[in-house]
Amino acid sequence: MRSIAFALALILGLAPATAPRADGPVVNVPVVIELFTSQGCSACPPADALLAELATRDDVIPLALHVDYWDYIGWEDTFASRQFTRRQYAYARAAGRRMVYTPQMIVGGGEHVVGSETMRVADLIMTQREVEYPVHVRLSREGSVLNIEAEATMAMPDDAMVVQVVRYDPTATVEIRRGENAGRTLTYTNIVTEWSQVGTWTGEEPFRLSLTDASDTPVVVIVQEAGPGLILGAARLE
C-alpha cells in the first residue's frame, strides 16, 4: 500500500490540479476514473487499493463499478450490478474490442488500462489533467433539491452529449467467504450504487436541471459523449 501511495504522490504531484478553460478563468478539472472490479476476482484487490489511494485526492473522481460476471465462481459480489457489466461491454465495443476483464480502469472515458498498473494509471491521470475540458459542471444543494448546471466553454461534438448522475458509498468492508478471495476481509472505496442518465444536451445553451435529492451520499455529475465516449466535464458534491 505504501508503495502505491509513494508512486502516486511522486508522479501526480508533478502536475497542476487545475486546467485553464477556453475563456481564460481557471476551474477545477477532476479526472474521472472508473474501476471495473469484483469481489470474486483474485487479481482485483491491488486495484481496489489503488482506487482507495486515489480517493484521497480532490482532483480525481475515482468510482468503483462492481460487475457480476464473476459471481458464478462461488461468491456473488454484494455490490455487483448487471448495469455496470453492460457499461463495461459498451466501452469495449466503442474501442473495437470484444472482451472485458477485471480489474480494468477507464480514465476520462477514453483510456483503458489494467487497474493495478499504478505507474500507467498515474501517467494517464497526468495527461488528463492537462486537457482543457469543454464543459464546466457546477453542483449545488438547496435543502432537498440538487441543482445541476453545465456550460460549454468551447466547440461541442456534433452528437448530443449525455448528462449522468452517479451516487456512491464512500467505503464498505466485506468478509468474503467463498470464491477466489475466500477468507479475506476487504475494504472497498467509492462504491457506485446508482448510475442514471438524466438528460441529453447539445451544448448550444447552458444545461440546467433540478432534482429532488433526499440522499446523504456523495453525488457526481458526468457529461460524456454518447457511446460511452470521452468525458467532457464532471463535478462532485459530497
C-alpha positions in Angstrom: 0.0 0.0 0.0 2.8 2.4 0.9 4.5 1.8 -2.5 1.3 2.7 -4.3 0.9 5.9 -2.2 4.5 6.9 -2.8 4.3 6.4 -6.6 1.1 8.4 -6.8 2.5 11.2 -4.7 5.6 11.3 -6.7 4.0 11.3 -10.1 0.7 13.1 -9.6 2.4 15.8 -7.5 4.3 17.0 -10.6 1.3 18.3 -12.4 -1.1 21.2 -11.5 -4.5 20.3 -10.1 -6.4 22.6 -12.5 -6.5 23.3 -16.2 -7.5 26.5 -18.0 -10.9 27.0 -19.6 -11.0 28.2 -23.1 -12.3 31.6 -22.0 -9.5 32.2 -19.5 -10.5 31.6 -15.9 -9.1 28.5 -14.1 -11.6 25.9 -12.8 -11.2 22.5 -11.1 -11.0 19.7 -13.6 -11.4 16.4 -11.7 -10.3 13.3 -13.7 -13.0 10.6 -13.7 -11.7 7.1 -13.2 -14.0 4.1 -13.5 -12.7 0.8 -12.0 -14.5 -2.3 -13.1 -13.9 -4.8 -10.3 -15.3 -7.7 -8.5 -15.2 -9.3 -5.0 -14.8 -12.6 -6.8 -11.6 -11.6 -8.7 -8.3 -12.5 -7.0 -6.4 -10.0 -9.2 -8.6 -7.1 -8.1 -7.5 -6.2 -4.5 -4.4 -4.3 -5.7 -6.6 -2.2 -8.0 -9.1 -1.7 -5.2 -6.3 -0.4 -3.0 -5.1 1.9 -5.7 -8.6 3.3 -6.1 -8.7 3.9 -2.3 -5.4 6.0 -2.6 -6.9 8.0 -5.5 -10.0 8.7 -3.4 -7.9 10.8 -1.1 -7.3 13.4 -3.9 -9.5 16.3 -4.7 -8.5 16.4 -8.3 -9.6 12.8 -9.1 -13.1 11.3 -9.0 -12.5 7.5 -8.7 -15.5 5.3 -9.0 -15.8 1.5 -8.4 -18.3 -0.3 -10.6 -18.7 -3.9 -9.4 -19.5 -6.3 -12.3 -21.5 -9.5 -11.9 -19.8 -11.9 -14.4 -17.5 -13.5 -11.8 -20.4 -14.4 -9.5 -20.6 -17.9 -10.9 -17.3 -19.0 -9.4 -18.8 -19.3 -5.9 -19.2 -15.8 -4.5 -21.9 -13.2 -5.5 -20.4 -9.7 -5.3 -22.6 -7.8 -2.8 -22.2 -4.6 -4.8 -22.4 -6.0 -8.3 -24.9 -4.8 -10.9 -25.7 -6.1 -14.4 -25.9 -2.4 -15.4 -22.2 -1.9 -14.7 -21.3 -5.1 -16.7 -23.3 -3.6 -19.6 -21.4 -0.3 -19.3 -18.0 -2.1 -19.4 -19.1 -4.0 -22.5 -20.2 -0.8 -24.1 -16.8 0.7 -23.5 -15.2 -2.4 -25.1 -17.5 -2.1 -28.2 -16.7 1.7 -28.5 -13.0 0.8 -28.5 -13.4 -2.0 -31.1 -12.8 -4.8 -28.6 -14.9 -7.9 -27.8 -13.5 -8.9 -24.4 -13.7 -7.4 -21.0 -11.7 -8.1 -17.8 -11.1 -7.2 -14.2 -9.6 -5.1 -12.9 -9.9 -2.5 -15.6 -9.8 1.2 -15.3 -11.2 3.7 -17.8 -9.6 7.1 -17.4 -11.5 10.1 -18.8 -13.9 7.8 -20.7 -11.3 7.0 -23.3 -8.2 5.4 -21.9 -8.3 1.7 -21.0 -5.7 0.3 -18.6 -5.2 -2.7 -16.2 -6.4 -1.3 -12.9 -3.4 -2.4 -10.9 -0.8 -0.8 -13.1 0.0 2.1 -10.8 2.5 3.9 -13.0 0.4 3.7 -16.1 -2.6 4.9 -14.3 -0.6 7.8 -12.8 0.7 8.7 -16.3 -2.8 8.7 -17.8 -4.1 11.0 -14.9 -1.3 13.4 -15.6 -2.2 13.5 -19.3 -5.9 14.1 -18.5 -5.1 16.9 -16.1 -3.5 18.9 -18.9 -6.7 18.6 -21.0 -8.9 21.7 -21.5 -12.3 20.1 -20.8 -15.0 21.7 -22.9 -17.8 21.6 -20.3 -17.9 23.3 -16.9 -20.2 21.5 -14.5 -21.5 23.0 -11.3 -23.5 21.3 -8.5 -25.3 22.8 -5.5 -27.9 21.8 -2.9 -30.8 23.8 -1.7 -32.5 21.7 1.0 -33.6 18.5 -0.7 -33.0 19.8 -4.2 -29.9 19.1 -6.2 -29.1 21.8 -8.8 -27.1 20.8 -11.9 -25.6 23.3 -14.3 -23.4 22.7 -17.3 -21.9 25.2 -19.7 -19.9 24.7 -22.9 -16.7 26.6 -22.9 -15.5 25.6 -26.4 -16.8 23.7 -29.5 -19.0 20.7 -28.8 -19.3 17.4 -30.7 -21.9 17.1 -33.3 -23.9 14.4 -31.4 -25.8 15.2 -28.3 -24.0 14.6 -25.0 -25.4 12.6 -22.1 -25.7 14.1 -18.6 -25.4 11.4 -15.9 -25.9 11.4 -12.1 -23.8 8.9 -10.2 -24.1 8.1 -6.5 -21.7 6.2 -4.4 -20.9 4.9 -0.9 -17.5 6.1 0.3 -16.4 2.9 1.9 -17.5 -0.6 3.0 -15.8 -3.7 4.3 -16.8 -7.2 3.2 -15.9 -10.6 4.6 -15.7 -12.9 1.6 -16.5 -16.5 2.4 -16.3 -18.2 -0.9 -14.7 -17.9 -4.4 -11.1 -16.8 -5.3 -10.9 -14.4 -2.3 -12.4 -16.7 0.3 -11.3 -16.0 3.8 -10.3 -12.4 3.1 -11.8 -9.3 4.6 -11.6 -6.5 2.0 -12.4 -2.8 2.2 -13.9 -1.1 -0.9 -14.0 2.6 -1.8 -16.4 4.8 -3.7 -18.7 2.0 -4.5 -21.2 3.1 -7.2 -24.8 2.4 -6.1 -26.6 4.4 -8.8 -25.7 5.5 -12.4 -28.6 7.2 -14.2 -28.9 9.3 -17.3 -30.9 12.5 -16.6 -30.7 14.2 -19.9 -29.2 14.8 -23.3 -27.6 18.1 -24.3 -26.3 19.8 -27.4 -24.2 22.4 -25.6 -25.8 25.3 -27.6 -27.4 26.7 -24.4 -26.5 26.1 -20.7 -27.9 23.0 -19.2 -29.9 23.4 -16.0 -31.8 20.7 -14.1 -33.1 20.5 -10.5 -33.7 17.1 -8.9 -35.2 16.0 -5.7 -32.3 14.7 -3.6 -33.1 13.2 -0.2 -29.9 11.1 -0.2 -26.9 12.0 2.0 -24.4 10.0 -0.1 -21.9 11.8 -2.4 -23.2 12.7 -5.9 -21.2 13.1 -9.2 -22.5 14.6 -12.4 -20.7 13.5 -15.6 -21.2 15.0 -19.1 -20.0 12.5 -21.6 -20.0 11.7 -25.3 -22.6 9.0 -26.1 -21.2 5.6 -26.7 -19.9 5.8 -24.0 -17.1 8.1 -25.1 -14.9 10.8 -23.8 -15.9 12.5 -20.5 -16.2 16.2 -21.3 -16.9 17.6 -17.8 -17.6 16.4 -14.3 -18.2 17.7 -10.8 -18.7 16.1 -7.4 -20.7 17.1 -4.3 -20.0 15.3 -1.1 
